[in-house]
């Protein structure tokens, strides 16, 4: 699944032109919250081993639309399937205005809804083979859930520009080829919400940033 | 000896009345006390029943409410919509949370419930009751309950007061894909519905009070007459009985909530409990009054039936005391009193007989002897004593009465003898017997008067004179009656002689015989006395010696005197 995530983003990243640019190198720290994560309570339907919930990485991205923002991504038709009682892929980064398809590939009903402010929707319940679509026309992170299978969740980050990166398991991220200038950098995590920092990208070299949740 | 009523104390009737009334009153009092005690026990039991009933009813009610809250809580925690909406509120969009939770509460059937959201750090994010947001959400958060949940008690319940409202609260952990995102406190108001449920279960007015404020209650408990008492009793333990507007209540406060922070105050109407006992008491009082009256009536009737014979017995006793023996008591009862009356009548009959005997005795012996006999002071067994004997005999009685009617003979004899008897008795003598026309009298027997011989002499003189008077008064065609009298004094045997059936007190002996002989010797109107007699009274009489005479039965000649007079101015001398 992680491989698919990388595939989905690679399409956008490789589209950047070769101009004078700097990099953003960041580190994200997730401090332990006051409440501990509870045990896995979601058994599989067959009564076998407990279901393992795949973690969803955080996404760092620059806020705002600016020239040089690539249109190539719009050609792709992003989709987020419901398969094996999971959203696949678990994380989708799409440009503003994208329409995402949500096909149900399981043998049972699913529901797709989101309460996130950039896009609140509820597709209701629908059976296998049916596909419903949502157009995302506001930037920001959107948490997608299935009402029926409450462990099913996915993140859709709606971006206005091509400058974004996934935070790796160690909390590091890097965004290259950013035109020099002042930006707002936002990091969004499906569970921890978002943090926004101001950042200045130099002509050459990299801007370093530490963000704590 | 008259005994007055005060000395005797109460009359029999009073005692009977008092005893009967006392017994009835005692039974009545005991019964009333028993009823009162039973009433007290009944009320104590009713109060205990109400207290446990209230706790049970409240417990039942709360269990239903709590299970409802738990169900809703589990539903919310199990869904990801509420946690997601909560996340939106964390990001500043509380309006979205409000819409979502109001929708979900409505869907769960508890639209008015308390819902308070707390972030993982314990900050109240949003709270609402009755679908309206609270200005101060912090006030809606019972931190002690949250702590219980964090400590692992997923079924924690507690009471929480928000302003003037009391809530039964239940904390729920909000999670999103296994990640705790905050807390939701659900609460249902402990309201009039709860109070009514308890009130209906135990038939009492109920209110929930905390810190002296009645937060919820049955409609009537908020009435001006009841509310102050309920509030006043909220902090008291134990029961209190107060009458309010004609209705009797027992006030009971049962603790509830953590650390007994609140009280379920019960106003238990005792009317139903007491009504039955009131009726019993009323009936008992009426019955008691009737029983008292009946007892009084019975006592009067019974005492009358008892005292009437007693009164008639008393009256009879009075009659007996006066000497009336011929009026028997008329008591017809067959009880002890009847027996007593019968015995009394027999006694009276005996007394009557005795009285009649006494009368006869008085007639046959002199009154003195009769009295002495009755006193029992005279020994009649027989003794030698000095006796003066007087014999008086009518001279020539047989020729005197020839040709006279027998009735006339007896009348004459009786007249003469009565005269003689009277004089003899007058002089202290005793008429011993009448023998035909002769009377025998004793002086000094059965008792002596000291001057018996002189008395006999004076009696003899007086007899002669009285008879002479009688002769003058009698018709002149009838010949005069005259006595010949003889007196002697000497030792004689005195005593009761005869058979046991018929005794006669008399004297026997030579001296008596001599007196009889002297009588025989005496001529009409003459009184002859013996020498012994004369010696005895020689200084007080005048007598002339007649001389010695041969007397039949006596060996030696007897010296005889003729009495002429006695030394008494009232008694003239005998004429010759």
Boltz contact constraints between the chains, C-beta under 6 A:
constraints:
  - contact:
      token1: [A, 33]
      token2: [B, 120]
      max_distance: 6.0
  - contact:
      token1: [A, 34]
      token2: [B, 120]
      max_distance: 6.0
  - contact:
      token1: [A, 34]
      token2: [B, 121]
      max_distance: 6.0
  - contact:
      token1: [A, 35]
      token2: [B, 120]
      max_distance: 6.0
  - contact:
      token1: [A, 35]
      token2: [B, 180]
      max_distance: 6.0
  - contact:
      token1: [A, 37]
      token2: [B, 178]
      max_distance: 6.0
  - contact:
      token1: [A, 37]
      token2: [B, 179]
      max_distance: 6.0
  - contact:
      token1: [A, 38]
      token2: [B, 178]
      max_distance: 6.0
  - contact:
      token1: [A, 53]
      token2: [B, 177]
      max_distance: 6.0
  - contact:
      token1: [A, 115]
      token2: [B, 84]
      max_distance: 6.0
  - contact:
      token1: [A, 115]
      token2: [B, 85]
      max_distance: 6.0
  - contact:
      token1: [A, 115]
      token2: [B, 88]
      max_distance: 6.0
  - contact:
      token1: [A, 145]
      token2: [B, 80]
      max_distance: 6.0
  - contact:
      token1: [A, 150]
      token2: [B, 80]
      max_distance: 6.0
  - contact:
      token1: [A, 151]
      token2: [B, 177]
      max_distance: 6.0
  - contact:
      token1: [A, 153]
      token2: [B, 177]
      max_distance: 6.0
  - contact:
      token1: [A, 191]
      token2: [B, 179]
      max_distance: 6.0
